[in-house]
Amino acid sequence: GGPDLAAGEWTLLPMAADTAIAQGPCRYTVAAYVVVTGAPGTRVTGRFHDLPLKTKKPSLDLRQDAGVIGKDGTLHCLFTRPGDLVANEQLKLEVLADADARVTHRLVRGLRWSS
């Protein structure tokens, strides 16, 4: 399962024990698969961000539109991003729905290597 998504509020997705997908220093490419359930027609978007642990000010990437929840009440989303993280910087993913919804499954696949 996953978190509930309150309408119009960005929600950090936990990926394991916390919300970090990767921590620098490194280069990476990731794909996050997220299943969202809710009312048909609900639009879902996501955005990655780099979070410097010292300042706690996220980079807030551009939104990635995942589409709308279908007639069956389910939307399968895919969010991707390549990038670089410096030391003490983390990669995180947030999801937004325009109506109340729920993340029922999430999975991250990626490659990480030294920068």
C-alpha positions in Angstrom: 0.0 0.0 0.0 0.9 3.6 0.2 -0.2 7.0 1.5 -3.5 8.7 0.9 -3.4 11.7 -1.4 -5.3 14.7 -0.2 -6.7 16.7 -3.1 -4.4 19.4 -4.3 -1.6 18.6 -1.8 1.9 17.3 -2.8 2.7 14.0 -0.9 6.2 12.6 -0.5 6.2 8.9 -1.4 8.0 6.6 1.1 10.2 4.2 -0.8 11.5 2.0 2.1 12.3 3.2 5.6 12.1 6.9 4.4 11.3 8.9 1.4 14.9 9.0 -0.2 15.3 7.1 -3.5 19.0 7.7 -3.7 21.7 9.7 -1.8 24.8 11.4 -3.3 27.4 11.6 -4.4 26.2 9.6 -7.4 24.8 9.6 -10.9 21.5 7.8 -11.5 18.6 7.0 -13.7 15.4 6.0 -12.1 11.9 4.9 -13.0 9.1 5.0 -10.4 6.0 3.0 -11.0 3.0 4.2 -9.0 -0.5 2.8 -8.9 -3.2 5.3 -7.8 -6.8 4.6 -7.1 -9.7 7.0 -6.8 -12.6 8.6 -8.6 -12.5 8.3 -12.4 -11.2 11.5 -14.0 -8.9 12.4 -11.2 -5.7 13.9 -12.7 -2.3 12.7 -11.2 1.1 14.3 -11.5 4.5 13.7 -10.0 7.7 15.6 -9.6 11.2 14.6 -8.4 13.4 16.8 -6.4 16.9 17.0 -5.1 17.0 17.7 -1.3 20.3 19.1 0.1 20.3 17.8 3.7 22.0 21.0 4.9 19.4 23.5 3.7 16.3 21.2 3.4 15.3 23.4 0.3 14.1 21.0 -2.5 14.8 21.7 -6.1 11.2 21.0 -7.2 11.4 19.7 -10.7 8.8 20.4 -13.4 5.6 18.3 -13.1 5.3 15.0 -15.0 1.7 14.4 -16.0 0.6 10.8 -15.4 -2.9 11.2 -16.9 -6.3 10.6 -15.3 -7.8 7.7 -13.3 -9.8 5.5 -15.6 -13.4 4.2 -15.4 -12.1 1.2 -13.3 -10.8 3.6 -10.6 -7.1 2.9 -11.3 -4.2 4.7 -12.9 -0.8 3.2 -13.5 1.8 6.0 -13.5 5.5 6.0 -14.6 7.8 8.8 -13.5 11.4 8.9 -14.8 14.5 11.0 -14.2 18.3 10.8 -14.8 20.6 13.0 -12.8 23.5 13.7 -10.5 23.5 14.1 -6.7 26.3 15.8 -4.8 27.3 14.7 -1.3 24.6 15.0 1.3 21.8 15.4 -1.3 18.9 13.0 -1.7 16.5 12.3 -4.5 12.8 12.2 -3.6 9.4 11.9 -5.4 6.2 13.7 -4.7 2.7 12.9 -6.2 -0.3 15.2 -6.5 -3.9 14.3 -7.3 -6.6 16.9 -8.0 -9.2 14.9 -5.9 -8.7 12.6 -2.9 -7.0 9.4 -4.0 -4.7 6.6 -2.7 -1.4 5.1 -3.7 -1.9 1.4 -3.6 1.5 0.3 -5.0 4.9 1.9 -5.7 8.1 0.5 -7.0 11.4 2.2 -8.0 13.9 0.7 -10.5 17.1 2.4 -11.3 20.8 2.4 -11.9 23.2 4.3 -9.6 27.0 4.8 -10.1 29.8 6.9 -8.8 30.0 10.4 -10.2 
